[in-house]
Amino acid sequence: MAFDPAPSSLFASWSEDGTDITVPIASIDDLTAADADGTTGDWREVVFRIVDHTYAYIQGLASADKPAKITISRRRGESGGSIRRRYIIDVLTDEDSVSVTAE
């Protein structure tokens, strides 16, 4: 198998209608309905869970299936009783269109 760029390969049950995208909460590892609530939720938790889900997804792919034009690395450490997680996302883009370079 080769790299699959379809959003539905990263997020189960992804859908779009030309205006909106829909991603079920259960498609993103450890994201809760409370965190995703539009009024009382926490957008920081949503961003963290999407980035961590994407990292785990890429790490779980066979080498031949991993994207070459976007990579994510993660470091973990402890700081003042908290766990610090640092993600480094590298994206190769086309100079003219600022879109991700084709695989």
C-alpha atoms as an extended CHARMM CRD file, in Angstrom:
* protein
*
       103  EXT
         1         1  MET       CA              0.0000000000        0.0000000000        0.0000000000  PROA      1               0.0000000000
         2         2  ALA       CA              1.1370000000        3.5950000000       -0.5510000000  PROA      2               0.0000000000
         3         3  PHE       CA              0.4970000000        6.8870000000        1.2000000000  PROA      3               0.0000000000
         4         4  ASP       CA             -3.2260000000        7.7510000000        1.2790000000  PROA      4               0.0000000000
         5         5  PRO       CA             -3.8760000000       11.5230000000        1.4060000000  PROA      5               0.0000000000
         6         6  ALA       CA             -7.6730000000       11.2280000000        1.8990000000  PROA      6               0.0000000000
         7         7  PRO       CA             -8.8220000000       12.9680000000        5.1100000000  PROA      7               0.0000000000
         8         8  SER       CA            -10.9750000000        9.9070000000        5.8370000000  PROA      8               0.0000000000
         9         9  SER       CA             -7.8040000000        7.8430000000        6.2110000000  PROA      9               0.0000000000
        10        10  LEU       CA             -6.7750000000       10.0210000000        9.1820000000  PROA      10              0.0000000000
        11        11  PHE       CA            -10.2280000000       10.6650000000       10.6600000000  PROA      11              0.0000000000
        12        12  ALA       CA            -12.7860000000        7.8360000000       10.6160000000  PROA      12              0.0000000000
        13        13  SER       CA            -16.2190000000        8.8640000000        9.3130000000  PROA      13              0.0000000000
        14        14  TRP       CA            -14.9030000000       12.1820000000        7.9440000000  PROA      14              0.0000000000
        15        15  SER       CA            -17.4480000000       13.9040000000        5.7140000000  PROA      15              0.0000000000
        16        16  GLU       CA            -17.8460000000       17.2150000000        3.9430000000  PROA      16              0.0000000000
        17        17  ASP       CA            -20.5840000000       18.8790000000        1.9320000000  PROA      17              0.0000000000
        18        18  GLY       CA            -18.6230000000       21.5700000000        0.1190000000  PROA      18              0.0000000000
        19        19  THR       CA            -19.1850000000       24.0620000000        2.9450000000  PROA      19              0.0000000000
        20        20  ASP       CA            -18.6360000000       22.2190000000        6.2250000000  PROA      20              0.0000000000
        21        21  ILE       CA            -16.5610000000       19.2890000000        7.3900000000  PROA      21              0.0000000000
        22        22  THR       CA            -17.7790000000       16.7960000000        9.9790000000  PROA      22              0.0000000000
        23        23  VAL       CA            -15.4680000000       14.7050000000       12.1020000000  PROA      23              0.0000000000
        24        24  PRO       CA            -17.0140000000       12.5730000000       14.8390000000  PROA      24              0.0000000000
        25        25  ILE       CA            -15.5070000000       13.1840000000       18.2700000000  PROA      25              0.0000000000
        26        26  ALA       CA            -14.7540000000        9.4630000000       18.5220000000  PROA      26              0.0000000000
        27        27  SER       CA            -12.5010000000        9.7760000000       15.4480000000  PROA      27              0.0000000000
        28        28  ILE       CA             -9.9620000000       11.7690000000       17.4690000000  PROA      28              0.0000000000
        29        29  ASP       CA             -8.1210000000        9.8170000000       20.1780000000  PROA      29              0.0000000000
        30        30  ASP       CA             -9.0740000000       10.8350000000       23.7420000000  PROA      30              0.0000000000
        31        31  LEU       CA            -11.1830000000       13.8430000000       22.6990000000  PROA      31              0.0000000000
        32        32  THR       CA            -14.3350000000       14.1420000000       24.7930000000  PROA      32              0.0000000000
        33        33  ALA       CA            -17.6760000000       15.7820000000       24.0700000000  PROA      33              0.0000000000
        34        34  ALA       CA            -17.0630000000       18.0790000000       27.0450000000  PROA      34              0.0000000000
        35        35  ASP       CA            -13.7550000000       19.2590000000       25.5830000000  PROA      35              0.0000000000
        36        36  ALA       CA            -15.2990000000       19.7890000000       22.1270000000  PROA      36              0.0000000000
        37        37  ASP       CA            -18.4060000000       21.6430000000       23.3430000000  PROA      37              0.0000000000
        38        38  GLY       CA            -18.7130000000       24.9180000000       21.4340000000  PROA      38              0.0000000000
        39        39  THR       CA            -19.5630000000       26.9420000000       24.5470000000  PROA      39              0.0000000000
        40        40  THR       CA            -18.0360000000       25.2650000000       27.5740000000  PROA      40              0.0000000000
        41        41  GLY       CA            -15.2560000000       23.2380000000       25.9250000000  PROA      41              0.0000000000
        42        42  ASP       CA            -11.5730000000       24.0370000000       25.5860000000  PROA      42              0.0000000000
        43        43  TRP       CA            -10.1200000000       24.6740000000       22.1210000000  PROA      43              0.0000000000
        44        44  ARG       CA             -6.6190000000       24.0030000000       23.4810000000  PROA      44              0.0000000000
        45        45  GLU       CA             -7.6600000000       20.4520000000       24.3180000000  PROA      45              0.0000000000
        46        46  VAL       CA             -9.1370000000       20.0480000000       20.8230000000  PROA      46              0.0000000000
        47        47  VAL       CA             -5.9080000000       21.2210000000       19.1540000000  PROA      47              0.0000000000
        48        48  PHE       CA             -3.7710000000       19.0330000000       21.4300000000  PROA      48              0.0000000000
        49        49  ARG       CA             -5.8990000000       15.9480000000       20.7080000000  PROA      49              0.0000000000
        50        50  ILE       CA             -5.8700000000       16.5290000000       16.9270000000  PROA      50              0.0000000000
        51        51  VAL       CA             -2.0770000000       16.9380000000       16.8810000000  PROA      51              0.0000000000
        52        52  ASP       CA             -1.5330000000       13.9200000000       19.1530000000  PROA      52              0.0000000000
        53        53  HSD       CA             -3.9910000000       11.8180000000       17.1100000000  PROA      53              0.0000000000
        54        54  THR       CA             -2.1660000000       12.7820000000       13.9070000000  PROA      54              0.0000000000
        55        55  TYR       CA              1.2120000000       11.9230000000       15.4490000000  PROA      55              0.0000000000
        56        56  ALA       CA             -0.0410000000        8.5030000000       16.6010000000  PROA      56              0.0000000000
        57        57  TYR       CA             -1.6700000000        7.8200000000       13.2270000000  PROA      57              0.0000000000
        58        58  ILE       CA              1.5370000000        8.5460000000       11.2960000000  PROA      58              0.0000000000
        59        59  GLN       CA              3.6460000000        6.5060000000       13.7320000000  PROA      59              0.0000000000
        60        60  GLY       CA              1.3060000000        3.5500000000       13.2550000000  PROA      60              0.0000000000
        61        61  LEU       CA              1.7230000000        3.4780000000        9.4790000000  PROA      61              0.0000000000
        62        62  ALA       CA              4.1260000000        1.1450000000        7.7380000000  PROA      62              0.0000000000
        63        63  SER       CA              7.1990000000        3.0040000000        6.4770000000  PROA      63              0.0000000000
        64        64  ALA       CA              6.0440000000        2.7730000000        2.8570000000  PROA      64              0.0000000000
        65        65  ASP       CA              2.6850000000        4.3390000000        3.7880000000  PROA      65              0.0000000000
        66        66  LYS       CA              3.9870000000        7.3340000000        5.7520000000  PROA      66              0.0000000000
        67        67  PRO       CA              3.8320000000       10.7690000000        4.1690000000  PROA      67              0.0000000000
        68        68  ALA       CA              7.1950000000       12.2170000000        3.1840000000  PROA      68              0.0000000000
        69        69  LYS       CA              6.0730000000       15.8380000000        2.8750000000  PROA      69              0.0000000000
        70        70  ILE       CA              4.6820000000       16.2230000000        6.3920000000  PROA      70              0.0000000000
        71        71  THR       CA              6.3170000000       14.7410000000        9.4690000000  PROA      71              0.0000000000
        72        72  ILE       CA              5.6100000000       15.0570000000       13.1750000000  PROA      72              0.0000000000
        73        73  SER       CA              8.0410000000       14.3250000000       15.9590000000  PROA      73              0.0000000000
        74        74  ARG       CA              7.2320000000       14.3530000000       19.6630000000  PROA      74              0.0000000000
        75        75  ARG       CA              9.2900000000       14.8640000000       22.7690000000  PROA      75              0.0000000000
        76        76  ARG       CA              8.1580000000       14.3590000000       26.3200000000  PROA      76              0.0000000000
        77        77  GLY       CA              9.6100000000       15.6910000000       29.5300000000  PROA      77              0.0000000000
        78        78  GLU       CA              8.6340000000       16.7120000000       33.0290000000  PROA      78              0.0000000000
        79        79  SER       CA              8.6040000000       20.2640000000       34.2670000000  PROA      79              0.0000000000
        80        80  GLY       CA              7.4040000000       21.4620000000       37.6650000000  PROA      80              0.0000000000
        81        81  GLY       CA              5.1170000000       18.4910000000       38.2580000000  PROA      81              0.0000000000
        82        82  SER       CA              3.6110000000       18.6720000000       34.7730000000  PROA      82              0.0000000000
        83        83  ILE       CA              4.3740000000       16.6650000000       31.6570000000  PROA      83              0.0000000000
        84        84  ARG       CA              5.5830000000       18.7770000000       28.7530000000  PROA      84              0.0000000000
        85        85  ARG       CA              4.8280000000       17.4410000000       25.2690000000  PROA      85              0.0000000000
        86        86  ARG       CA              6.5320000000       19.1290000000       22.3670000000  PROA      86              0.0000000000
        87        87  TYR       CA              5.4840000000       18.4090000000       18.8070000000  PROA      87              0.0000000000
        88        88  ILE       CA              7.5150000000       19.4830000000       15.8140000000  PROA      88              0.0000000000
        89        89  ILE       CA              5.5690000000       19.4970000000       12.5570000000  PROA      89              0.0000000000
        90        90  ASP       CA              7.5240000000       19.8520000000        9.3280000000  PROA      90              0.0000000000
        91        91  VAL       CA              5.5650000000       20.5610000000        6.1600000000  PROA      91              0.0000000000
        92        92  LEU       CA              7.0910000000       20.8730000000        2.7070000000  PROA      92              0.0000000000
        93        93  THR       CA              5.0430000000       23.3200000000        0.6540000000  PROA      93              0.0000000000
        94        94  ASP       CA              5.0380000000       24.4180000000       -2.9520000000  PROA      94              0.0000000000
        95        95  GLU       CA              6.5570000000       27.8600000000       -3.1740000000  PROA      95              0.0000000000
        96        96  ASP       CA              3.9120000000       29.3730000000       -5.4290000000  PROA      96              0.0000000000
        97        97  SER       CA              0.6940000000       27.9500000000       -3.9630000000  PROA      97              0.0000000000
        98        98  VAL       CA              1.7400000000       27.3810000000       -0.3420000000  PROA      98              0.0000000000
        99        99  SER       CA              0.0770000000       23.9560000000       -0.5200000000  PROA      99              0.0000000000
       100       100  VAL       CA              1.6150000000       20.7420000000        0.7460000000  PROA      100             0.0000000000
       101       101  THR       CA              3.9870000000       19.3960000000       -1.8970000000  PROA      101             0.0000000000
       102       102  ALA       CA              2.6390000000       16.3170000000       -3.6740000000  PROA      102             0.0000000000
       103       103  GLU       CA              4.0730000000       13.0070000000       -2.5120000000  PROA      103             0.0000000000
